[in-house]
């Protein structure tokens, strides 16, 4: 019987996790966020998508037509508190490659999946760190509230799933020659990575981990066949990764990343940093 229980544990973990959840996706209109929303709906979850525009980016999509689109500013902690009040899980997919201080903000019209141009206040610190910290703090308050404590008393002490989209380059300090590459990176990229690493660091503190099941995704270039801006460099990244350049990760298709995020929402056994290999593996669970 004991052997049977051990063999069934992974199956039970998956089946329990696939119950319908209320999921709030921050950055739901973006390239990654909208793909996550589509897949969550297909899996039977109730989805609220939050963004500055709050408009369905694909009106013809059957799945996205079932999403609750909300216009909201995630830099406002009260807005975040309200959006997470009834949520069972959250995804943070807010991000931009070139912020207002980079001098390259207009390039977002080309490289951004949503084609949006950042406002003057859209810095990496505000868009990434502040919004993610607001989400983390809100979840902690929710889990430590009277209702949260009641759930613990009723043995409903599951941690709150929070999936955060970081970047492969955030892990440069952990790989050979990564620190050197980090020092040589342009100033805007350093600020971009500083914001990502600040969120990763907060998520991995013992206090946060006591209430939140953090899943941190570190994708390299994210693409599909419509991303003409990155298609030419995809082979370069993949070749460098294949020959073992330690600070270059293989690229990841947006479908794979989105599937991996849904698996992270559902999978109670998934936690911590997920690089491309882990993303490819866990994405298979929801296909």
ROVO-493384 format. One record per residue (C-alpha): y, x, z; residue number from 1; chain; residue in three letters. Coordinates in Angstrom, 3 decimals, padded with zeros to 6 digits, always signed. Each point is the difference from the previous one (the first is absolute). Layout:
<recs>
@yy:Y, xx:X, zz:Z, seq:NUM, mol:A, type:ALA
...
</recs>
This chain:
<recs>
@yy:+000.000, xx:+000.000, zz:+000.000, seq:1, mol:A, type:UNK
@yy:+002.391, xx:+002.813, zz:+000.886, seq:2, mol:A, type:UNK
@yy:-000.703, xx:+001.728, zz:-003.322, seq:3, mol:A, type:UNK
@yy:+000.622, xx:-003.277, zz:-001.846, seq:4, mol:A, type:UNK
@yy:+003.335, xx:-000.457, zz:+001.787, seq:5, mol:A, type:UNK
@yy:+001.123, xx:+003.480, zz:-000.998, seq:6, mol:A, type:UNK
@yy:-000.974, xx:-000.627, zz:-003.619, seq:7, mol:A, type:UNK
@yy:+001.907, xx:-003.290, zz:-000.074, seq:8, mol:A, type:UNK
@yy:+003.197, xx:+001.287, zz:+001.642, seq:9, mol:A, type:UNK
@yy:+001.787, xx:+000.994, zz:-003.255, seq:10, mol:A, type:UNK
@yy:-000.881, xx:-003.347, zz:-001.603, seq:11, mol:A, type:UNK
@yy:+001.246, xx:-001.912, zz:+003.025, seq:12, mol:A, type:UNK
@yy:+003.233, xx:+001.989, zz:+000.029, seq:13, mol:A, type:UNK
@yy:+000.678, xx:-000.928, zz:-003.626, seq:14, mol:A, type:UNK
@yy:-000.936, xx:-003.690, zz:+000.348, seq:15, mol:A, type:UNK
@yy:+002.121, xx:-000.513, zz:+003.093, seq:16, mol:A, type:UNK
@yy:+002.925, xx:+001.671, zz:-001.709, seq:17, mol:A, type:UNK
@yy:-000.155, xx:-002.220, zz:-003.079, seq:18, mol:A, type:UNK
@yy:+001.019, xx:-003.149, zz:+001.866, seq:19, mol:A, type:UNK
@yy:+003.283, xx:-001.429, zz:-001.382, seq:20, mol:A, type:UNK
@yy:+003.007, xx:+001.851, zz:+001.379, seq:21, mol:A, type:UNK
@yy:+003.735, xx:-000.553, zz:-000.064, seq:22, mol:A, type:UNK
@yy:+001.371, xx:+003.191, zz:-001.538, seq:23, mol:A, type:UNK
@yy:+003.648, xx:+001.016, zz:-000.307, seq:24, mol:A, type:UNK
@yy:+000.673, xx:+002.456, zz:-002.815, seq:25, mol:A, type:UNK
@yy:+003.290, xx:+001.881, zz:+000.233, seq:26, mol:A, type:UNK
@yy:+001.069, xx:+001.085, zz:-003.465, seq:27, mol:A, type:UNK
@yy:-002.053, xx:-002.750, zz:-001.602, seq:28, mol:A, type:UNK
@yy:+001.943, xx:-000.086, zz:-003.271, seq:29, mol:A, type:UNK
@yy:-000.551, xx:+003.698, zz:-000.671, seq:30, mol:A, type:UNK
@yy:-002.526, xx:+001.736, zz:-002.218, seq:31, mol:A, type:UNK
@yy:-002.556, xx:+000.525, zz:+002.770, seq:32, mol:A, type:UNK
@yy:+000.979, xx:-002.954, zz:+002.185, seq:33, mol:A, type:UNK
@yy:-000.434, xx:-002.627, zz:-002.714, seq:34, mol:A, type:UNK
@yy:-003.446, xx:+001.373, zz:-000.890, seq:35, mol:A, type:UNK
@yy:-000.970, xx:-000.202, zz:+003.682, seq:36, mol:A, type:UNK
@yy:+001.254, xx:-003.595, zz:+000.229, seq:37, mol:A, type:UNK
@yy:-002.075, xx:-001.043, zz:-003.023, seq:38, mol:A, type:UNK
@yy:-003.163, xx:+001.440, zz:+001.496, seq:39, mol:A, type:UNK
@yy:+000.592, xx:-001.422, zz:+003.464, seq:40, mol:A, type:UNK
@yy:+000.345, xx:-003.499, zz:-001.473, seq:41, mol:A, type:UNK
@yy:-003.194, xx:+000.488, zz:-002.028, seq:42, mol:A, type:UNK
@yy:-001.756, xx:+000.898, zz:+003.260, seq:43, mol:A, type:UNK
@yy:+001.094, xx:-003.280, zz:+001.589, seq:44, mol:A, type:UNK
@yy:+002.809, xx:+001.278, zz:+002.219, seq:45, mol:A, type:UNK
@yy:+003.358, xx:-001.682, zz:+000.594, seq:46, mol:A, type:UNK
@yy:+002.732, xx:+002.357, zz:-001.173, seq:47, mol:A, type:UNK
@yy:+003.705, xx:+000.238, zz:+000.776, seq:48, mol:A, type:UNK
@yy:+001.831, xx:+002.560, zz:-002.146, seq:49, mol:A, type:UNK
@yy:+003.336, xx:+001.388, zz:+001.128, seq:50, mol:A, type:UNK
@yy:+002.560, xx:+001.814, zz:-002.131, seq:51, mol:A, type:UNK
@yy:+003.716, xx:+000.206, zz:-000.679, seq:52, mol:A, type:UNK
@yy:-000.362, xx:-002.419, zz:-002.917, seq:53, mol:A, type:UNK
@yy:-002.732, xx:-002.247, zz:+001.346, seq:54, mol:A, type:UNK
@yy:-000.958, xx:-001.110, zz:-003.519, seq:55, mol:A, type:UNK
@yy:-003.436, xx:-000.052, zz:-001.596, seq:56, mol:A, type:UNK
@yy:-000.014, xx:+002.963, zz:-002.440, seq:57, mol:A, type:UNK
@yy:-002.739, xx:-001.605, zz:-002.136, seq:58, mol:A, type:UNK
@yy:+000.648, xx:-003.767, zz:-000.243, seq:59, mol:A, type:UNK
@yy:-003.019, xx:-000.441, zz:-002.285, seq:60, mol:A, type:UNK
@yy:-002.418, xx:+001.445, zz:+002.553, seq:61, mol:A, type:UNK
@yy:-002.250, xx:-002.641, zz:+001.541, seq:62, mol:A, type:UNK
@yy:-000.515, xx:+002.098, zz:+003.132, seq:63, mol:A, type:UNK
@yy:+003.647, xx:+000.958, zz:+000.511, seq:64, mol:A, type:UNK
@yy:+000.924, xx:-003.658, zz:-000.414, seq:65, mol:A, type:UNK
@yy:-001.803, xx:-000.604, zz:+003.305, seq:66, mol:A, type:UNK
@yy:+002.008, xx:+002.626, zz:+001.903, seq:67, mol:A, type:UNK
@yy:+002.826, xx:-000.991, zz:+002.339, seq:68, mol:A, type:UNK
@yy:+002.904, xx:+002.038, zz:-001.377, seq:69, mol:A, type:UNK
@yy:+002.677, xx:+000.780, zz:+002.569, seq:70, mol:A, type:UNK
@yy:+003.334, xx:+001.700, zz:-000.496, seq:71, mol:A, type:UNK
@yy:+000.602, xx:+002.224, zz:+002.982, seq:72, mol:A, type:UNK
@yy:+001.412, xx:+003.309, zz:+001.189, seq:73, mol:A, type:UNK
@yy:-002.671, xx:+001.963, zz:+001.861, seq:74, mol:A, type:UNK
@yy:+002.632, xx:+002.364, zz:+001.403, seq:75, mol:A, type:UNK
@yy:+000.923, xx:-002.942, zz:+002.264, seq:76, mol:A, type:UNK
@yy:-002.436, xx:-000.029, zz:+002.915, seq:77, mol:A, type:UNK
@yy:+000.574, xx:-003.712, zz:+000.708, seq:78, mol:A, type:UNK
@yy:-000.991, xx:-000.887, zz:-003.559, seq:79, mol:A, type:UNK
@yy:-003.169, xx:+002.061, zz:+000.376, seq:80, mol:A, type:UNK
@yy:-000.841, xx:-001.623, zz:+003.346, seq:81, mol:A, type:UNK
@yy:+000.235, xx:-003.428, zz:-001.575, seq:82, mol:A, type:UNK
@yy:-002.143, xx:+000.956, zz:-002.982, seq:83, mol:A, type:UNK
@yy:-002.762, xx:+001.437, zz:+002.176, seq:84, mol:A, type:UNK
@yy:+000.021, xx:-002.753, zz:+002.612, seq:85, mol:A, type:UNK
@yy:-003.071, xx:-001.770, zz:-001.392, seq:86, mol:A, type:UNK
@yy:-001.533, xx:+002.878, zz:-001.969, seq:87, mol:A, type:UNK
@yy:-003.488, xx:+001.420, zz:+000.529, seq:88, mol:A, type:UNK
@yy:+000.616, xx:+003.144, zz:-002.066, seq:89, mol:A, type:UNK
@yy:+002.781, xx:+001.814, zz:-001.841, seq:90, mol:A, type:UNK
@yy:+000.460, xx:+002.314, zz:-002.971, seq:91, mol:A, type:UNK
@yy:+002.999, xx:+002.313, zz:-000.359, seq:92, mol:A, type:UNK
@yy:+000.466, xx:+000.782, zz:-003.688, seq:93, mol:A, type:UNK
@yy:+003.785, xx:+000.392, zz:+000.024, seq:94, mol:A, type:UNK
@yy:+001.153, xx:+003.132, zz:-001.714, seq:95, mol:A, type:UNK
@yy:+002.090, xx:+001.628, zz:-002.687, seq:96, mol:A, type:UNK
@yy:-000.298, xx:+003.356, zz:-001.704, seq:97, mol:A, type:UNK
@yy:+003.710, xx:+000.760, zz:-000.332, seq:98, mol:A, type:UNK
@yy:+002.322, xx:-001.202, zz:+002.759, seq:99, mol:A, type:UNK
@yy:+003.749, xx:-000.604, zz:-000.070, seq:100, mol:A, type:UNK
@yy:+000.745, xx:+003.585, zz:+001.103, seq:101, mol:A, type:UNK
@yy:-002.320, xx:+001.739, zz:-002.470, seq:102, mol:A, type:UNK
@yy:+002.407, xx:-000.103, zz:-002.924, seq:103, mol:A, type:UNK
@yy:-002.893, xx:-001.370, zz:-002.041, seq:104, mol:A, type:UNK
@yy:+000.082, xx:-003.638, zz:+001.079, seq:105, mol:A, type:UNK
@yy:+000.454, xx:-001.351, zz:-003.535, seq:106, mol:A, type:UNK
@yy:-003.388, xx:+001.437, zz:-000.956, seq:107, mol:A, type:UNK
@yy:-001.619, xx:-002.666, zz:+002.154, seq:108, mol:A, type:UNK
@yy:+000.597, xx:-002.418, zz:-002.867, seq:109, mol:A, type:UNK
@yy:-002.602, xx:+002.040, zz:-001.895, seq:110, mol:A, type:UNK
@yy:-002.410, xx:+001.230, zz:+002.682, seq:111, mol:A, type:UNK
@yy:+000.081, xx:-002.965, zz:+002.374, seq:112, mol:A, type:UNK
@yy:-002.651, xx:-002.638, zz:-000.542, seq:113, mol:A, type:UNK
@yy:+002.576, xx:-002.683, zz:+000.763, seq:114, mol:A, type:UNK
@yy:+002.799, xx:+001.716, zz:-001.955, seq:115, mol:A, type:UNK
@yy:+002.425, xx:-000.418, zz:+002.907, seq:116, mol:A, type:UNK
@yy:+003.008, xx:+002.212, zz:+000.693, seq:117, mol:A, type:UNK
@yy:+000.551, xx:+000.901, zz:+003.678, seq:118, mol:A, type:UNK
@yy:+003.217, xx:-001.045, zz:+001.740, seq:119, mol:A, type:UNK
@yy:+002.349, xx:+002.507, zz:+001.630, seq:120, mol:A, type:UNK
@yy:-001.769, xx:-000.482, zz:+003.338, seq:121, mol:A, type:UNK
@yy:-003.492, xx:+000.459, zz:-001.463, seq:122, mol:A, type:UNK
@yy:-000.878, xx:+003.421, zz:+001.352, seq:123, mol:A, type:UNK
@yy:-003.517, xx:+001.268, zz:+000.623, seq:124, mol:A, type:UNK
@yy:+000.629, xx:-000.232, zz:+003.721, seq:125, mol:A, type:UNK
@yy:+001.078, xx:-003.640, zz:-000.203, seq:126, mol:A, type:UNK
@yy:-002.507, xx:-001.217, zz:-002.590, seq:127, mol:A, type:UNK
@yy:-003.055, xx:+001.841, zz:+001.319, seq:128, mol:A, type:UNK
@yy:+000.450, xx:+001.069, zz:+003.613, seq:129, mol:A, type:UNK
@yy:+002.207, xx:-002.786, zz:+001.354, seq:130, mol:A, type:UNK
@yy:-001.939, xx:-002.832, zz:-001.643, seq:131, mol:A, type:UNK
@yy:-003.389, xx:+001.407, zz:+001.032, seq:132, mol:A, type:UNK
@yy:+001.160, xx:+000.678, zz:+003.561, seq:133, mol:A, type:UNK
@yy:+001.244, xx:-003.598, zz:+000.185, seq:134, mol:A, type:UNK
@yy:-003.425, xx:-001.228, zz:-001.108, seq:135, mol:A, type:UNK
@yy:-001.811, xx:+002.236, zz:+002.519, seq:136, mol:A, type:UNK
@yy:+002.299, xx:-000.983, zz:+002.869, seq:137, mol:A, type:UNK
@yy:-000.306, xx:-003.678, zz:-000.854, seq:138, mol:A, type:UNK
@yy:-003.802, xx:+000.160, zz:-000.017, seq:139, mol:A, type:UNK
@yy:-000.009, xx:+001.797, zz:+003.344, seq:140, mol:A, type:UNK
@yy:+002.221, xx:-002.694, zz:+001.510, seq:141, mol:A, type:UNK
@yy:-002.219, xx:-002.696, zz:-001.439, seq:142, mol:A, type:UNK
@yy:-003.206, xx:+001.602, zz:+001.294, seq:143, mol:A, type:UNK
@yy:+001.472, xx:+000.622, zz:+003.439, seq:144, mol:A, type:UNK
@yy:+001.431, xx:-003.525, zz:+000.324, seq:145, mol:A, type:UNK
@yy:-001.497, xx:-002.689, zz:+002.234, seq:146, mol:A, type:UNK
@yy:-001.963, xx:-001.473, zz:-002.919, seq:147, mol:A, type:UNK
@yy:-001.191, xx:+003.462, zz:-000.966, seq:148, mol:A, type:UNK
@yy:-001.191, xx:+000.657, zz:+003.535, seq:149, mol:A, type:UNK
@yy:-001.730, xx:-003.394, zz:+000.057, seq:150, mol:A, type:UNK
@yy:-001.949, xx:+000.999, zz:-003.083, seq:151, mol:A, type:UNK
@yy:-001.148, xx:+003.114, zz:+001.813, seq:152, mol:A, type:UNK
@yy:-001.148, xx:-002.079, zz:+002.952, seq:153, mol:A, type:UNK
@yy:-001.969, xx:-002.168, zz:-002.432, seq:154, mol:A, type:UNK
@yy:-001.555, xx:+003.200, zz:-001.364, seq:155, mol:A, type:UNK
@yy:+001.894, xx:-000.362, zz:-003.254, seq:156, mol:A, type:UNK
@yy:+001.180, xx:+003.552, zz:+000.419, seq:157, mol:A, type:UNK
@yy:-000.122, xx:+001.085, zz:-003.639, seq:158, mol:A, type:UNK
@yy:+002.787, xx:+002.355, zz:-000.973, seq:159, mol:A, type:UNK
@yy:+002.658, xx:-001.196, zz:-002.446, seq:160, mol:A, type:UNK
@yy:-000.641, xx:+001.417, zz:-003.503, seq:161, mol:A, type:UNK
@yy:+003.005, xx:+001.764, zz:-001.533, seq:162, mol:A, type:UNK
@yy:-000.361, xx:+001.709, zz:-003.374, seq:163, mol:A, type:UNK
@yy:+002.730, xx:+002.514, zz:-000.845, seq:164, mol:A, type:UNK
@yy:+000.479, xx:+001.491, zz:-003.464, seq:165, mol:A, type:UNK
@yy:+001.002, xx:+003.637, zz:+000.484, seq:166, mol:A, type:UNK
@yy:-000.336, xx:+002.816, zz:-002.557, seq:167, mol:A, type:UNK
@yy:-002.484, xx:+002.785, zz:-000.707, seq:168, mol:A, type:UNK
@yy:+002.804, xx:+002.531, zz:+000.382, seq:169, mol:A, type:UNK
@yy:+000.499, xx:-001.098, zz:+003.611, seq:170, mol:A, type:UNK
@yy:-003.172, xx:+001.974, zz:+000.701, seq:171, mol:A, type:UNK
@yy:+001.241, xx:+003.265, zz:-001.510, seq:172, mol:A, type:UNK
@yy:+000.349, xx:+001.727, zz:+003.413, seq:173, mol:A, type:UNK
@yy:-003.751, xx:-000.537, zz:+000.532, seq:174, mol:A, type:UNK
@yy:-001.226, xx:+001.788, zz:-003.152, seq:175, mol:A, type:UNK
@yy:+000.069, xx:+003.648, zz:-001.188, seq:176, mol:A, type:UNK
@yy:+003.372, xx:+000.987, zz:-001.510, seq:177, mol:A, type:UNK
@yy:+001.290, xx:-003.502, zz:+000.779, seq:178, mol:A, type:UNK
@yy:+002.690, xx:+001.201, zz:+002.391, seq:179, mol:A, type:UNK
@yy:+001.301, xx:+002.399, zz:-002.642, seq:180, mol:A, type:UNK
@yy:+000.177, xx:-002.770, zz:-002.600, seq:181, mol:A, type:UNK
@yy:+001.708, xx:-002.165, zz:+002.610, seq:182, mol:A, type:UNK
@yy:+002.738, xx:+002.592, zz:+000.508, seq:183, mol:A, type:UNK
@yy:+000.548, xx:+000.339, zz:-003.745, seq:184, mol:A, type:UNK
@yy:+000.240, xx:-003.743, zz:-000.602, seq:185, mol:A, type:UNK
@yy:+003.396, xx:-001.475, zz:-000.952, seq:186, mol:A, type:UNK
@yy:+002.164, xx:-001.423, zz:+002.766, seq:187, mol:A, type:UNK
@yy:-000.555, xx:-003.645, zz:-000.996, seq:188, mol:A, type:UNK
@yy:-003.776, xx:+000.454, zz:+000.096, seq:189, mol:A, type:UNK
@yy:+000.197, xx:+001.611, zz:+003.434, seq:190, mol:A, type:UNK
@yy:+001.918, xx:-003.002, zz:+001.318, seq:191, mol:A, type:UNK
@yy:-002.493, xx:-002.352, zz:-001.669, seq:192, mol:A, type:UNK
@yy:-002.901, xx:+001.772, zz:+001.712, seq:193, mol:A, type:UNK
@yy:+001.810, xx:+000.284, zz:+003.331, seq:194, mol:A, type:UNK
@yy:+000.260, xx:-003.798, zz:+000.116, seq:195, mol:A, type:UNK
@yy:-003.676, xx:-000.470, zz:-000.945, seq:196, mol:A, type:UNK
@yy:-001.154, xx:+002.548, zz:+002.586, seq:197, mol:A, type:UNK
@yy:+002.122, xx:-001.597, zz:+002.723, seq:198, mol:A, type:UNK
@yy:-001.839, xx:-003.287, zz:-000.529, seq:199, mol:A, type:UNK
@yy:-003.395, xx:+001.697, zz:-000.124, seq:200, mol:A, type:UNK
@yy:+000.786, xx:+001.834, zz:+003.235, seq:201, mol:A, type:UNK
@yy:+001.033, xx:-003.181, zz:+001.797, seq:202, mol:A, type:UNK
@yy:-003.093, xx:-001.843, zz:-001.190, seq:203, mol:A, type:UNK
@yy:-002.225, xx:+002.742, zz:+001.364, seq:204, mol:A, type:UNK
@yy:+001.421, xx:+000.060, zz:+003.527, seq:205, mol:A, type:UNK
@yy:-002.350, xx:-001.172, zz:+002.734, seq:206, mol:A, type:UNK
@yy:+002.264, xx:-002.889, zz:+001.045, seq:207, mol:A, type:UNK
@yy:+000.121, xx:-001.490, zz:-003.482, seq:208, mol:A, type:UNK
@yy:-003.706, xx:+000.560, zz:-000.617, seq:209, mol:A, type:UNK
@yy:-000.825, xx:-002.045, zz:+003.105, seq:210, mol:A, type:UNK
@yy:+001.275, xx:-003.175, zz:-001.708, seq:211, mol:A, type:UNK
@yy:+000.048, xx:+000.802, zz:-003.727, seq:212, mol:A, type:UNK
@yy:-002.832, xx:+000.969, zz:-002.331, seq:213, mol:A, type:UNK
@yy:+002.011, xx:+002.208, zz:-002.305, seq:214, mol:A, type:UNK
@yy:-001.192, xx:+000.754, zz:-003.527, seq:215, mol:A, type:UNK
@yy:+002.125, xx:+002.638, zz:-001.734, seq:216, mol:A, type:UNK
@yy:-000.320, xx:+000.355, zz:-003.772, seq:217, mol:A, type:UNK
@yy:+000.986, xx:+003.288, zz:-001.635, seq:218, mol:A, type:UNK
@yy:-000.039, xx:-000.621, zz:-003.761, seq:219, mol:A, type:UNK
@yy:+001.161, xx:+002.566, zz:-002.512, seq:220, mol:A, type:UNK
@yy:+001.415, xx:-001.414, zz:-003.241, seq:221, mol:A, type:UNK
@yy:-000.764, xx:-003.723, zz:-000.222, seq:222, mol:A, type:UNK
@yy:-000.515, xx:-001.378, zz:-003.477, seq:223, mol:A, type:UNK
@yy:-001.391, xx:-002.497, zz:-002.455, seq:224, mol:A, type:UNK
@yy:+000.189, xx:-000.079, zz:-003.799, seq:225, mol:A, type:UNK
@yy:+003.430, xx:-001.648, zz:+000.080, seq:226, mol:A, type:UNK
@yy:+001.617, xx:+002.895, zz:+001.920, seq:227, mol:A, type:UNK
@yy:+001.178, xx:+001.965, zz:-003.000, seq:228, mol:A, type:UNK
@yy:+002.296, xx:+002.135, zz:+002.176, seq:229, mol:A, type:UNK
@yy:-002.936, xx:+001.691, zz:+001.756, seq:230, mol:A, type:UNK
@yy:-002.806, xx:-000.181, zz:-002.569, seq:231, mol:A, type:UNK
@yy:+000.852, xx:+003.398, zz:-001.581, seq:232, mol:A, type:UNK
@yy:-000.361, xx:+001.864, zz:+003.317, seq:233, mol:A, type:UNK
@yy:-003.151, xx:-001.773, zz:+001.205, seq:234, mol:A, type:UNK
@yy:-002.331, xx:+002.556, zz:-001.708, seq:235, mol:A, type:UNK
@yy:+001.988, xx:+002.884, zz:+001.504, seq:236, mol:A, type:UNK
@yy:-000.411, xx:-001.313, zz:+003.556, seq:237, mol:A, type:UNK
@yy:-003.658, xx:-000.855, zz:-000.513, seq:238, mol:A, type:UNK
@yy:-000.793, xx:+003.404, zz:-001.508, seq:239, mol:A, type:UNK
@yy:+001.780, xx:+001.817, zz:+002.835, seq:240, mol:A, type:UNK
@yy:-001.928, xx:-002.047, zz:+002.552, seq:241, mol:A, type:UNK
@yy:-003.279, xx:+000.581, zz:-001.860, seq:242, mol:A, type:UNK
@yy:+000.372, xx:+003.794, zz:+000.003, seq:243, mol:A, type:UNK
@yy:+000.789, xx:-000.037, zz:+003.708, seq:244, mol:A, type:UNK
@yy:+003.767, xx:+000.389, zz:+000.312, seq:245, mol:A, type:UNK
@yy:+000.206, xx:-000.911, zz:+003.704, seq:246, mol:A, type:UNK
@yy:+003.424, xx:-001.669, zz:-000.015, seq:247, mol:A, type:UNK
@yy:-000.666, xx:-002.277, zz:-002.988, seq:248, mol:A, type:UNK
@yy:-002.085, xx:-003.166, zz:+000.381, seq:249, mol:A, type:UNK
@yy:-001.623, xx:-001.945, zz:-002.802, seq:250, mol:A, type:UNK
@yy:+002.064, xx:-002.933, zz:-001.201, seq:251, mol:A, type:UNK
@yy:-000.944, xx:-003.537, zz:+001.021, seq:252, mol:A, type:UNK
@yy:+000.062, xx:-003.216, zz:-001.991, seq:253, mol:A, type:UNK
@yy:+002.095, xx:-002.759, zz:+001.569, seq:254, mol:A, type:UNK
@yy:-003.038, xx:-002.295, zz:-000.063, seq:255, mol:A, type:UNK
@yy:-001.998, xx:+002.502, zz:+002.081, seq:256, mol:A, type:UNK
@yy:+002.803, xx:+000.445, zz:+002.530, seq:257, mol:A, type:UNK
@yy:+000.536, xx:-003.769, zz:+000.308, seq:258, mol:A, type:UNK
@yy:-003.733, xx:-000.608, zz:+000.482, seq:259, mol:A, type:UNK
@yy:-000.120, xx:+002.757, zz:+002.618, seq:260, mol:A, type:UNK
@yy:+002.901, xx:-001.608, zz:+001.872, seq:261, mol:A, type:UNK
@yy:-001.749, xx:-003.377, zz:+000.026, seq:262, mol:A, type:UNK
@yy:-003.140, xx:+001.742, zz:+001.274, seq:263, mol:A, type:UNK
@yy:+002.136, xx:+001.572, zz:+002.728, seq:264, mol:A, type:UNK
@yy:+001.377, xx:-003.388, zz:+001.020, seq:265, mol:A, type:UNK
@yy:-003.492, xx:-001.456, zz:+000.245, seq:266, mol:A, type:UNK
@yy:-002.104, xx:+002.944, zz:+001.119, seq:267, mol:A, type:UNK
@yy:+000.007, xx:+000.377, zz:+003.759, seq:268, mol:A, type:UNK
@yy:-001.680, xx:+003.393, zz:-000.394, seq:269, mol:A, type:UNK
@yy:+002.743, xx:+001.421, zz:-002.251, seq:270, mol:A, type:UNK
@yy:+002.716, xx:+001.990, zz:+001.762, seq:271, mol:A, type:UNK
@yy:+002.103, xx:+003.127, zz:-000.427, seq:272, mol:A, type:UNK
@yy:+001.000, xx:+002.004, zz:-003.058, seq:273, mol:A, type:UNK
@yy:-001.569, xx:-000.949, zz:-003.335, seq:274, mol:A, type:UNK
@yy:+000.246, xx:+002.509, zz:-002.840, seq:275, mol:A, type:UNK
@yy:-001.048, xx:-000.776, zz:-003.561, seq:276, mol:A, type:UNK
@yy:-003.715, xx:+000.530, zz:+000.655, seq:277, mol:A, type:UNK
@yy:+000.009, xx:-002.399, zz:+002.925, seq:278, mol:A, type:UNK
@yy:+002.091, xx:-002.519, zz:-001.948, seq:279, mol:A, type:UNK
@yy:-002.468, xx:-000.012, zz:-002.872, seq:280, mol:A, type:UNK
@yy:-002.902, xx:-000.465, zz:+002.399, seq:281, mol:A, type:UNK
@yy:+001.398, xx:-002.846, zz:+002.102, seq:282, mol:A, type:UNK
@yy:+001.481, xx:-001.786, zz:-003.032, seq:283, mol:A, type:UNK
@yy:-003.560, xx:-000.735, zz:-001.122, seq:284, mol:A, type:UNK
@yy:-000.438, xx:-002.345, zz:+002.963, seq:285, mol:A, type:UNK
@yy:+002.284, xx:-002.670, zz:-001.421, seq:286, mol:A, type:UNK
@yy:-000.983, xx:+000.113, zz:-003.678, seq:287, mol:A, type:UNK
</recs>
